[in-house]
C-alpha cells in the first residue's frame, strides 16, 4: 500500500501550516548561491500545494517571508521579491486548474509595489475558487499581529465600540489576520529546526507539531504524506483524558 493510500480522508487536518525552512542550507550544500535554494524551493511549494488540494485539505498556510527576513542581505531580499512576482505569474494556472483560492496575511503594504500588485491581482483572479484556500504569510510576524489586535481592541474599548468585558477568544479571532481561517491542526517545519519562529502563535495553540530534517527544496509530496500519516496516528486530546475521548 502506498503512503497516499494509507491516509484516511476523513481525518485530514482542516488547516495545515508549513514553515518552509532550509533553502539557504540546501544551496550551500550544493555549492550554489542562496537564491538557487529559494528557486528550487518553489518546486516543493508546487508539489505541496497540488498534493494538499488533491487530498482534500481545505486550508494550507505557508510561511513565505517573515518580518525578520527584511534584515537579510539586500540582494537576497530583492531576489526573493522578484521570485515572488515570477512565481505568482507562473503559478496562476496551477491555482485555477486546482480550484485554489489565494490569500495572504502579514504587513502586505511593506512589500515592493510590483510584488504587492501581482499578489493582489492573483488574489482577485482566484477569489471564487472553492477547493482549497492557500494563504501566504508575507512580511508576517505573529507577535506584531497580536500587538495590532491589542491596539485595535484598545481603540474600540476607548471609543465605546465594545466593552472590555465582551472581549473573549472569539473576539480576538475576529481581529487576527487569519479571521477567515480555522485554527491550525498540523504544523510542519522542515530542515531539522525545532522552533516556531514567530509563526501563528495564537492559531497553533492546539496544533500537532511535526519536525523533519529534510531541507525544504528536497521536501516532496511523499514527505507530506508521511507527516499527515504521523498526524493521523496521534491522539488529539485538547486537554481531555484518553478516557473522556472514548
N, C-alpha and C positions, 0 to 999 in steps of 0.2 A: 504493500500500500504506500502510495506517495505521500509526502508531507502534506500536500494540499488536501488530499483525501482524508487525512486524519483530523482536519479542522471541523469542528461542529458549527454549522452555520447559525444555530440557534443560541450560541454562546459567544458570539463575536463581541469585541469591545465596541461600544457605541461611539466612543471618542478615543481615537489613537493619536498620541503626540510623540514626536521624534526629535531628539537633539542630534543633529547630523554632524558628528564630530570626527575629525581625523583627516580632513582633506590635505592640510599642510604637511602632516607627518607622512602621509601616503606619498606625496610628491617628493619629499626629502629622501625617502627610502628608494625611490625610483631614480633619484639623481636629477629631478626636474625642479623648476621654479614652483612656488606655492600655487600660482594661478592655474597651473596644469592640474593640480589636485582638485581645485574648485570646478574646473571644466569637466573633469571626469566624474565629479560628484553629481553633476546634473543627470548623468546616465542612471545613477542609482535612484535619483528622485523620480525619474520617469518610470522605472521598473516598480518602485514602491507605490506610486500613485495608481498606476494601472492595475497592479495586483490587489491593492486595497479595494478599489472600485469593483473589480471582478468578484472578490469575495463577498462584498455586500456591506463593507464598513461604511457607515453613514457620515462620519466626521473624521478628517485627518488634518492635524496641525503640525507644520514643520517649522522648526526654529532656524530661520534662514539668515538672520542678521541681528545681532543684539546691539543694545545701546553702547556696550563696551567695545564692540567691534570698530566703532568710529576711531578708536585710539590706535588701530593698526597702521602700518606704513601707508602713506598717502597713495602710493602707486597701487598697492593691493586693494585699498578701498575703492579707488576709481575703477579698477579692473572688475571687482565684484559687482559694482553698479552697472557697468557695461554688460556684464554677463547676465545680470538680472533682466535687462531690457531684451537682450538676444534670446534668452530662454522663454520669456513671456511671448515674444513674437513667434518663436518656433513651436511652442507647446500649445498654442491656442487650438490647434486641430485635435491634439490628444484630449484636451478638455472637452471639446464639443463632441468628439466621437464617443467618449465615455460618459457623456451627460453629467459632467462635473462642474459644479459652481465654484468659482474662485472668490475667496475673501482674503482680507488682510487685517492684521492688528499691529498696533505699535504707533510710534510717533511718525506717521507716514509723511507729514509735511517736512521732515528732516531729509527725506530722500531728494536726490537731484531731480530737477524739474522733468527731464526726459523720462527717467525711471518711474517717477510718480505718475506721469501722464499715461505711460504704457500700462502701468498697473491698473489704473482706473479704467482704462479702455477695455482690458480683458475682463475685469470685474463686471463691467456693464454688459459686455457681449455674452457672458455666461450666467447672468443673474437668474435666468429662468430654468436653468438645469437642475435636475432633482435627484440624480442617482447618489451623489456624494458632495459634501462641502469640503473643499480643500482650502485651508487657511494658512497663509504665510505670515509668520511673525517676523516683521521687518522693523529695524530700529526699535526693537522691543526690549523692555526690561520690566519684570514683574513688580519690583519694589516701586518703580516710577508709576506703574499702573495703579497700585494700591494707594500711593500718595495722592494721585489725581482723584481717586474715588473719595478719599478723606476730604480733600479740598472742596469737591463738588457737593458732598453731603453737608459740610460745614456751612457752605454758602446757602444751601436750601433751608437749613435749620435757622440760620441767622435771619433769613428773609421770610420766615414763617411759611415756607412752601411745604415743608414736612416737619414733624416733631421729632426730637431726639429719641423719644420712646418708641417711635414707629420703626426705627432702624433695626433690621434683622438681616439674616443671611440672604434672604430673597431680595431685599432692597439693595444690598451690596452687589449681588449678582447682576442686577439690572443696570449697574453703573460701571461694570467692568467692560474692557474691550470685547470680551467673549460673551456678552449678554445674550447672544443668539445661539450659543453653543452649550451642550450639556457638560457636566464635569468630566474630566479625563478619567478613563477606565484603565488605560495602559500607557505607560511612558517608556519609550525605548531610548537608550543612549548608546551610541557606538564609540569605538576607539579605546575602550578599557577604562575610561574615566568614570568614577562613581560619585558624581555630584550633580546637582540640579541646575547650577549656573544661572540663577535668577530667571527661571522659566516657569511660568504658570503656577506660582507658589500657592495661590489660593485654590486654583482649579484642580490641583493634583492631591488634595487633602486625603482622598481615599483611593488614589490610583495605585495599581500594581506597578512596580519598577522593574525594568529588565535591562541589564547591562551586558554588553558584548564587547569582546576585544577587537572585533572586526572594524577596520577603518572604513569610513563612510563610502569611498569610491569602490570598495570591494563588497558592499552590502547588496545582496541580490534578493530576489523575491523568495528564494528558499530560506534565507535568513529571517525574513519577515514571517514566513510560515512557522519557523521554529519558535520565534518569540510569541506568536499567538497561541501555539500549542502549549507552551510553557504557562502562559496566562490562563488558559482554559483548565489546566491541571491544578490550579491553585484554588483554595477555598477563601472566598471573599466574605469576611465576617461583618465589616462595618461596625465594629465594636461589640458584636454579639458573640456568644459562645457557640461552639460546634453543636451543642445540644439544642440551642434556640433555633438554629438553622434547619434542623431536621424535623 
